[in-house]
Amino acid sequence: MQELNYEENQIVLNQKDEVISFNCELQENLQKAMKEFVEEHPNWDQYRILQAAIAGFLMQKGFQNRDLTRLYIGNMLSMNFNE
């Protein structure tokens, strides 16, 4: 199975927000599903998926933060609020 691309995402790096990298082991079925999704939706990548998933999870759990909301909406709608 081909691994996902772990190169830096230039869209994220061009934003003025601080970027923190971390390594994360994914269950094989989750990695396969994410890889298939990225192949079928070229405007998404693993960085955008993970950011949207984490932001969405935190919002669902009641964490309220304007920057988090912007990140979530921006990822879901391909919007950049920094421009």
N, C-alpha and C positions, 0 to 999 in steps of 0.2 A: 504494500500500500504506500502511495506517495504521501509524504508528510506535507503539512501546510507550510506556506512561506512565512518565515520568522523575520524577514527583513523589516527595517523601519518603515512605517507608513508616512510618506512625505506630507500628506494632507494633515495628519495629526501633528507632525513636527513643525509645520509652518504656522500653526496656531501659537499664540503667546502663552498658552497654558503649559505648565510643567508636565513632562511625560516621564512616568516611572515604569520601567520594564520589570516584568516578573516571569518566572518560569512556572508552568502549570502542566501537570500531567492530566490528560483527558482520557476518559474511558473510550475504548476503540470505537464503539458504536456511535458515540457522540462526535468523535473526530471524523468518522466516515460521513455522518449526516451533515456536518458543517462543510466538509469538502464538497459534497454533492450540491449543497445549497449555493456555495460560492461559484461553482462551475455553471449552475443554471441562472445565477443572478450576478452578472459581471460587475455591477455597480456596488456590490458588497464585497468585503474581505473579512478575514477572521478578526481583525482589530475592531472593525465596525460592529460585527456581531457581538463580540464580547463586551464592548462598551455599552451597547444598547441593552444587552441582557443584564449586566450588573446594575446599570442605572435603573432599568425597569424593575428589577428585584427590590432595590432599595426604596424606590418610590412606592411599590406595593406594600412594603413593610412599614410605611409611614414616615420615612425620612424625607423631610421637606427642605429643599435647597434650590434656589433659582438657577444656579449654574448646572446642577444635576439635571434639572428639568430641561434646560436648553440643550445639554449634551444628549439626553434621551430623544427629544423631539428632533434635534438636528440629525442624529443618526437614523432615525426612523424615516425622515422625510428628505434626506440628503441635503440638508440646509446647513450653511455656515453662518452663525450669528456674529462672528468676529469681523465680518466685512462691512 
